[in-house]
Amino acid sequence: MRISIVIAFVLSASTAALAGGELYPKQDCSKAVTQMDLDQCAGANDAAADAALNASYKKLLAQATDTKSATALKESERAWITYRDRECDREVGPREESGSIWPMEMSLCLEDKTAARLCELRRSNDLSQPPPPACPK
């Protein structure tokens, strides 16, 4: 499972670059040498995805035309965060059963789920525009 997560990370990063743009600024983790370097790089990319997601969420929340739609968005985002965290816990497994690769695996999972949610929110922000190049069609 660990190898498949790393391969998926590399493929998703390559796909985003080939598609003509990224959703958020990413560090190039291919130059990382030690596991600690890989953990830090993956963590930084997860943090960048989270920052971009928060910016899109705030923009969409500011566009809410009434209390009901703002409340629905807030509830949706809270539910999504719970889903993301539980799904990554399931996919990556408990830290106690993993080694030094666990922080990287968790960061990669969180970043992947966050990037997918970011695509959803960006589509909602401006439905008249095509989805960002890094988002699946």
C-alpha positions in Angstrom: 0.0 0.0 0.0 2.8 2.4 0.8 4.4 2.1 -2.7 1.0 2.7 -4.3 0.5 5.9 -2.3 4.0 7.1 -3.3 3.3 6.2 -7.0 -0.1 7.9 -6.9 1.6 11.0 -5.4 4.2 11.1 -8.2 1.6 10.5 -10.9 -0.8 13.1 -9.5 2.0 15.7 -9.3 3.1 14.9 -12.9 -0.5 15.0 -14.2 -1.0 18.4 -12.6 2.2 19.8 -14.1 1.3 18.3 -17.5 -2.2 19.7 -17.4 -0.8 23.2 -17.5 -1.1 24.4 -13.9 -1.2 23.5 -10.3 -3.9 24.3 -7.7 -1.4 25.6 -5.2 2.4 26.1 -4.9 4.1 22.7 -4.4 7.6 21.9 -3.3 9.5 19.4 -5.5 9.9 16.4 -3.3 12.0 14.5 -5.9 15.1 16.2 -4.5 14.5 15.0 -0.9 17.1 12.4 0.2 16.2 11.2 3.7 12.9 10.1 5.1 12.8 13.2 7.2 13.2 15.3 4.1 10.4 13.4 2.4 8.2 13.8 5.5 8.8 17.6 5.6 8.3 18.1 1.9 5.0 16.1 1.9 3.9 18.0 5.0 4.7 21.4 3.4 2.7 20.4 0.3 -0.2 19.3 2.5 -0.1 22.6 4.3 -0.1 24.5 0.9 -3.1 22.5 -0.3 -4.9 23.3 3.0 -4.1 27.0 2.8 -5.5 27.1 -0.8 -8.6 25.2 0.3 -9.2 27.6 3.2 -8.9 30.6 0.8 -11.4 29.1 -1.6 -13.7 28.2 1.2 -13.6 31.8 2.6 -14.3 33.2 -0.9 -17.3 30.9 -1.4 -18.6 31.6 2.1 -18.3 35.4 1.3 -20.4 34.8 -1.8 -23.2 33.2 0.2 -26.3 35.2 -0.4 -28.1 34.2 2.8 -27.7 32.6 6.1 -29.2 29.3 5.0 -26.6 28.8 2.2 -23.7 29.9 4.4 -24.8 27.4 7.1 -25.1 24.6 4.5 -21.6 25.3 3.3 -20.2 25.3 6.8 -21.9 22.0 7.6 -20.7 20.5 4.4 -17.2 21.6 5.1 -17.3 20.2 8.6 -18.6 16.9 7.3 -15.9 16.8 4.6 -13.1 17.3 7.1 -14.4 14.4 9.2 -14.6 12.3 6.1 -11.1 13.3 5.0 -9.5 12.6 8.4 -11.3 9.2 8.8 -10.6 8.1 5.3 -6.9 8.9 5.6 -6.8 7.1 8.9 -8.3 4.1 7.2 -6.1 4.2 4.1 -2.8 4.9 5.9 -3.4 2.9 9.1 -2.3 3.6 12.7 1.0 5.3 13.3 1.9 2.6 15.8 1.9 0.0 13.0 4.0 2.0 10.6 7.6 3.2 10.6 9.2 6.5 9.7 7.3 6.6 6.5 3.9 7.2 8.2 4.1 11.0 8.4 4.7 11.2 4.6 2.0 8.7 3.8 -0.5 10.7 6.0 0.5 14.0 4.4 0.2 12.6 0.9 -3.3 11.2 1.7 -4.5 14.5 3.3 -3.0 16.5 0.4 -4.7 14.3 -2.2 -8.1 14.5 -0.5 -7.7 18.3 0.0 -6.8 18.9 -3.6 -9.9 17.0 -4.7 -12.0 19.2 -2.4 -10.3 22.3 -3.6 -11.3 21.4 -7.1 -15.0 21.1 -5.9 -14.9 24.5 -4.2 -13.2 26.2 -7.1 -15.8 24.9 -9.4 -18.5 26.3 -7.1 -16.7 29.6 -6.8 -17.2 30.3 -10.5 -19.4 28.0 -12.4 -19.0 30.0 -15.6 -15.4 29.1 -15.9 -13.9 25.7 -16.8 -12.4 23.7 -13.9 -8.7 24.6 -13.1 -6.3 22.6 -15.3 -5.1 20.5 -12.4 -8.6 19.3 -11.6 -10.1 16.1 -13.2 -12.8 16.9 -15.7 
